[in-house]
Amino acid sequence: MSLRHIHLAVALGGAVAANERFGARFWLDQVQRAEAGLLDFVTIEDGFSGPDRLDASLIAARVAPTTSHIGIVPTVTTTHTEPFHVSKTIATLDYASTGRAGWHARIGAPTAEAPLFGRRESAELQLDSVLAEAADHVEVVRRLWDSWEDDAEIRDAATGRFIDREKLNYIDFVGARFSVRGPSITPRPPQGQPLVIAGAHAPIEHAFAARSADIALVAPHVVDEIPGVVREIRAAQAEAGRGDDRLLIFGDLAVFLDDDPAAAIARKERLDDAAGTPERLNIPVFVGSPSALADQLASWAEAGLDGFRLRPGTVQHDLAAVTDGLVSELQTRGLFRRSYEADTLRGLLGFERPANRYATAAA
């Protein structure tokens, strides 16, 4: 079987000196390096329980105007945030990036984060309940993005009318955790619907990603697991009534790269020693050369994955190894682009701009 191009993204959140990650220059350099490597998008990690972390959506807004093609995808948790505010934040980022925003919709860690918001341990904070809340959260955000029809802004100076009120729509959502009437206070984003990314590392998360996301992040540890994971997500997608929708499935893995595999192994061991214990990740970890990683990605893509989000073990070293070494290897094999072919994130990943659900219903 002839393989198509592999989609490639990176997560910015690996090991880095604290004094560097609090400066704008660090984030600008890393995102611009990722764009120079022609990657599809970067995700910027965030959460309420991690140490010494800046707000991912504000970092995204800072770096977006300094780039022109790469997608910018901040992580915003669904568990302790208001969907109205999230919709406005991501829509604003889509304007700031001229159509390159996405949203990594991550559920919170109930045990660590719930006390920060006065939420007590209860059935409401069990994983299945948190995932159901997340699905409602994403649904509200998507409806709010559509609550302004594309031609709602008329800007008629002669009559003093800025908007056509008939083209602002109440979303009237009522769920188990919240109700939102709408409409948004932000016009429909340039992409119509910025792409939503969701983790699907465990079977219990498959249904959430299949129902709510455009990209599902999976974490098979061996190639033989991939066909079964893909079948489960496709089945959940069909059950959610989205069988005809485009849903990409990306492998999620951490990488420590060096032309000399022994150097990559030694670097990971030094980080583990500095931490006092090997880092426990719920995703596979690759340690080796860019060429060997290209072999693995090609094999995993042939098994059914559409692309990969790589987490550089150390941002400065491993991101450069991805954008220089790995990208070159994949290009040589005809598995990765040699230039950007679209100016929006939806375009890069093969998604059409969707019709507005409310305008369609009115028509």
WOGI-V558175 format. One record per pair of residues at least 12 apart in sequence whose C-alpha atoms are under 8 Angstrom apart, sorted by the first residue. I is the first residue (numbers start at 0). GAP is how many residues later the second one is. If there is no record, write none. Layout:
i=I gap=GAP
i=I gap=GAP
//
This chain:
i=0 gap=301
i=2 gap=295
i=2 gap=298
i=2 gap=299
i=2 gap=332
i=3 gap=331
i=4 gap=329
i=4 gap=330
i=4 gap=331
i=4 gap=332
i=5 gap=295
i=5 gap=300
i=5 gap=301
i=5 gap=302
i=5 gap=329
i=5 gap=330
i=6 gap=32
i=6 gap=33
i=6 gap=299
i=6 gap=300
i=6 gap=301
i=6 gap=329
i=6 gap=342
i=7 gap=31
i=7 gap=32
i=7 gap=33
i=7 gap=299
i=7 gap=300
i=7 gap=301
i=7 gap=302
i=8 gap=30
i=8 gap=31
i=8 gap=32
i=8 gap=33
i=8 gap=34
i=8 gap=298
i=8 gap=299
i=8 gap=300
i=8 gap=301
i=9 gap=24
i=9 gap=29
i=9 gap=31
i=9 gap=32
i=9 gap=33
i=9 gap=299
i=9 gap=300
i=9 gap=301
i=9 gap=302
i=9 gap=309
i=10 gap=31
i=10 gap=32
i=10 gap=33
i=10 gap=34
i=10 gap=298
i=10 gap=299
i=10 gap=300
i=10 gap=301
i=11 gap=18
i=11 gap=30
i=11 gap=31
i=11 gap=32
i=11 gap=33
i=11 gap=299
i=11 gap=300
i=11 gap=303
i=12 gap=31
i=12 gap=32
i=12 gap=298
i=12 gap=299
i=12 gap=302
i=13 gap=297
i=13 gap=298
i=13 gap=299
i=13 gap=300
i=13 gap=301
i=14 gap=298
i=14 gap=299
i=14 gap=300
i=15 gap=298
i=15 gap=299
i=15 gap=300
i=17 gap=34
i=21 gap=32
i=23 gap=35
i=23 gap=38
i=26 gap=32
i=26 gap=36
i=27 gap=35
i=27 gap=38
i=29 gap=285
i=29 gap=286
i=29 gap=289
i=30 gap=32
i=30 gap=36
i=31 gap=34
i=31 gap=35
i=32 gap=286
i=32 gap=287
i=32 gap=290
i=33 gap=36
i=33 gap=285
i=33 gap=289
i=34 gap=32
i=34 gap=34
i=34 gap=35
i=35 gap=287
i=36 gap=285
i=36 gap=286
i=36 gap=287
i=36 gap=290
i=37 gap=32
i=37 gap=285
i=37 gap=299
i=37 gap=300
i=37 gap=301
i=37 gap=302
i=38 gap=31
i=38 gap=284
i=39 gap=30
i=39 gap=31
i=39 gap=305
i=39 gap=308
i=39 gap=309
i=40 gap=29
i=40 gap=30
i=40 gap=31
i=40 gap=32
i=40 gap=304
i=41 gap=28
i=41 gap=29
i=41 gap=30
i=41 gap=31
i=42 gap=29
i=42 gap=30
i=42 gap=31
i=42 gap=32
i=42 gap=61
i=43 gap=12
i=43 gap=15
i=43 gap=16
i=43 gap=28
i=43 gap=29
i=43 gap=30
i=43 gap=31
i=44 gap=29
i=44 gap=30
i=45 gap=28
i=45 gap=29
i=45 gap=30
i=45 gap=31
i=46 gap=28
i=46 gap=29
i=46 gap=30
i=46 gap=61
i=47 gap=60
i=47 gap=65
i=48 gap=60
i=48 gap=63
i=48 gap=64
i=55 gap=18
i=55 gap=19
i=55 gap=20
i=56 gap=17
i=56 gap=18
i=56 gap=19
i=56 gap=32
i=56 gap=33
i=56 gap=36
i=59 gap=12
i=59 gap=13
i=59 gap=14
i=59 gap=33
i=60 gap=32
i=60 gap=35
i=60 gap=36
i=63 gap=29
i=63 gap=32
i=63 gap=33
i=64 gap=31
i=64 gap=32
i=66 gap=30
i=67 gap=29
i=67 gap=275
i=68 gap=31
i=68 gap=271
i=68 gap=273
i=68 gap=274
i=68 gap=275
i=68 gap=276
i=69 gap=30
i=69 gap=275
i=70 gap=29
i=70 gap=30
i=70 gap=31
i=70 gap=273
i=70 gap=274
i=71 gap=25
i=71 gap=28
i=71 gap=29
i=71 gap=30
i=72 gap=28
i=72 gap=29
i=72 gap=30
i=72 gap=31
i=73 gap=28
i=73 gap=29
i=73 gap=30
i=74 gap=28
i=74 gap=29
i=74 gap=30
i=74 gap=31
i=75 gap=27
i=75 gap=28
i=75 gap=29
i=75 gap=30
i=76 gap=28
i=76 gap=29
i=76 gap=30
i=76 gap=31
i=77 gap=27
i=77 gap=28
i=77 gap=29
i=77 gap=30
i=77 gap=55
i=77 gap=56
i=77 gap=59
i=77 gap=60
i=78 gap=28
i=78 gap=29
i=78 gap=51
i=78 gap=54
i=78 gap=55
i=79 gap=28
i=79 gap=34
i=79 gap=37
i=81 gap=55
i=82 gap=54
i=82 gap=55
i=82 gap=57
i=82 gap=58
i=83 gap=56
i=83 gap=57
i=83 gap=60
i=83 gap=96
i=83 gap=100
i=85 gap=55
i=86 gap=54
i=86 gap=55
i=86 gap=57
i=86 gap=58
i=86 gap=97
i=87 gap=96
i=87 gap=97
i=87 gap=98
i=89 gap=12
i=89 gap=13
i=89 gap=104
i=90 gap=54
i=90 gap=95
i=90 gap=96
i=90 gap=97
i=90 gap=98
i=90 gap=103
i=91 gap=94
i=91 gap=97
i=93 gap=95
i=93 gap=96
i=93 gap=97
i=93 gap=100
i=94 gap=94
i=94 gap=95
i=97 gap=92
i=97 gap=246
i=98 gap=90
i=98 gap=91
i=98 gap=92
i=98 gap=95
i=98 gap=244
i=98 gap=245
i=98 gap=246
i=99 gap=91
i=99 gap=94
i=99 gap=243
i=99 gap=244
i=99 gap=245
i=99 gap=246
i=100 gap=93
i=100 gap=94
i=100 gap=244
i=101 gap=92
i=101 gap=93
i=101 gap=94
i=101 gap=95
i=101 gap=243
i=102 gap=91
i=102 gap=92
i=102 gap=93
i=102 gap=94
i=103 gap=92
i=103 gap=93
i=103 gap=94
i=104 gap=29
i=104 gap=33
i=104 gap=91
i=104 gap=92
i=104 gap=93
i=105 gap=92
i=105 gap=93
i=106 gap=23
i=106 gap=24
i=106 gap=27
i=109 gap=15
i=109 gap=16
i=127 gap=76
i=130 gap=74
i=130 gap=77
i=131 gap=76
i=132 gap=43
i=132 gap=44
i=133 gap=74
i=134 gap=73
i=134 gap=76
i=134 gap=77
i=135 gap=39
i=137 gap=74
i=138 gap=73
i=139 gap=31
i=139 gap=33
i=139 gap=40
i=141 gap=51
i=142 gap=28
i=143 gap=27
i=143 gap=38
i=143 gap=39
i=143 gap=40
i=144 gap=39
i=144 gap=42
i=144 gap=43
i=144 gap=44
i=144 gap=47
i=144 gap=48
i=145 gap=42
i=145 gap=46
i=145 gap=47
i=145 gap=210
i=145 gap=211
i=145 gap=212
i=146 gap=21
i=146 gap=22
i=146 gap=23
i=146 gap=24
i=146 gap=35
i=146 gap=36
i=146 gap=37
i=146 gap=41
i=146 gap=211
i=147 gap=19
i=147 gap=20
i=147 gap=21
i=147 gap=35
i=147 gap=36
i=147 gap=38
i=147 gap=39
i=147 gap=40
i=148 gap=18
i=148 gap=19
i=148 gap=20
i=148 gap=38
i=148 gap=39
i=148 gap=207
i=148 gap=209
i=148 gap=210
i=149 gap=37
i=149 gap=38
i=149 gap=206
i=150 gap=16
i=151 gap=12
i=151 gap=13
i=151 gap=14
i=151 gap=15
i=151 gap=16
i=151 gap=35
i=152 gap=34
i=166 gap=192
i=167 gap=15
i=168 gap=13
i=168 gap=14
i=168 gap=189
i=169 gap=12
i=169 gap=13
i=170 gap=12
i=190 gap=153
i=190 gap=155
i=190 gap=162
i=191 gap=161
i=191 gap=162
i=191 gap=163
i=191 gap=164
i=192 gap=160
i=192 gap=161
i=193 gap=151
i=193 gap=152
i=194 gap=18
i=194 gap=19
i=194 gap=20
i=194 gap=150
i=194 gap=151
i=195 gap=16
i=195 gap=17
i=195 gap=18
i=195 gap=19
i=196 gap=12
i=196 gap=16
i=196 gap=17
i=196 gap=18
i=196 gap=19
i=196 gap=20
i=197 gap=14
i=197 gap=15
i=197 gap=17
i=197 gap=18
i=197 gap=19
i=198 gap=17
i=198 gap=18
i=198 gap=19
i=199 gap=16
i=199 gap=17
i=199 gap=18
i=199 gap=19
i=200 gap=16
i=200 gap=17
i=200 gap=18
i=200 gap=19
i=200 gap=81
i=200 gap=82
i=201 gap=16
i=201 gap=17
i=205 gap=26
i=205 gap=27
i=205 gap=30
i=206 gap=26
i=206 gap=29
i=206 gap=30
i=206 gap=33
i=208 gap=24
i=209 gap=23
i=209 gap=24
i=209 gap=26
i=209 gap=27
i=209 gap=30
i=209 gap=32
i=209 gap=37
i=210 gap=25
i=210 gap=26
i=210 gap=29
i=210 gap=31
i=212 gap=34
i=213 gap=32
i=213 gap=33
i=213 gap=34
i=214 gap=32
i=214 gap=33
i=214 gap=34
i=214 gap=35
i=215 gap=31
i=215 gap=32
i=215 gap=33
i=215 gap=34
i=216 gap=32
i=216 gap=33
i=216 gap=34
i=216 gap=35
i=216 gap=92
i=217 gap=31
i=217 gap=32
i=217 gap=33
i=217 gap=34
i=218 gap=32
i=218 gap=33
i=218 gap=34
i=218 gap=63
i=218 gap=64
i=218 gap=65
i=219 gap=31
i=219 gap=63
i=219 gap=64
i=220 gap=62
i=220 gap=63
i=222 gap=76
i=222 gap=77
i=222 gap=80
i=223 gap=79
i=225 gap=74
i=225 gap=77
i=225 gap=78
i=225 gap=79
i=226 gap=76
i=226 gap=77
i=229 gap=19
i=229 gap=74
i=229 gap=75
i=245 gap=105
i=247 gap=57
i=247 gap=58
i=247 gap=59
i=248 gap=56
i=248 gap=57
i=248 gap=58
i=249 gap=55
i=249 gap=56
i=249 gap=57
i=249 gap=58
i=249 gap=59
i=250 gap=54
i=250 gap=56
i=250 gap=57
i=250 gap=58
i=251 gap=31
i=251 gap=32
i=251 gap=56
i=251 gap=57
i=251 gap=58
i=251 gap=59
i=252 gap=30
i=252 gap=31
i=252 gap=32
i=252 gap=33
i=252 gap=55
i=252 gap=56
i=252 gap=57
i=252 gap=58
i=253 gap=29
i=253 gap=30
i=253 gap=31
i=253 gap=32
i=253 gap=56
i=253 gap=57
i=253 gap=58
i=253 gap=59
i=254 gap=30
i=254 gap=31
i=254 gap=32
i=254 gap=55
i=254 gap=56
i=254 gap=57
i=254 gap=58
i=254 gap=63
i=255 gap=12
i=255 gap=29
i=255 gap=30
i=255 gap=31
i=255 gap=32
i=255 gap=56
i=255 gap=57
i=255 gap=58
i=255 gap=62
i=256 gap=29
i=256 gap=30
i=256 gap=31
i=256 gap=32
i=256 gap=33
i=256 gap=61
i=256 gap=64
i=256 gap=65
i=257 gap=30
i=257 gap=31
i=257 gap=32
i=257 gap=60
i=257 gap=63
i=258 gap=29
i=258 gap=30
i=258 gap=31
i=259 gap=28
i=259 gap=29
i=260 gap=26
i=260 gap=27
i=260 gap=28
i=261 gap=26
i=263 gap=23
i=263 gap=24
i=263 gap=25
i=264 gap=22
i=264 gap=23
i=267 gap=45
i=289 gap=31
i=289 gap=32
i=289 gap=35
i=289 gap=36
i=289 gap=39
i=290 gap=34
i=290 gap=35
i=290 gap=38
i=292 gap=33
i=293 gap=32
i=293 gap=35
i=293 gap=36
i=297 gap=37
//
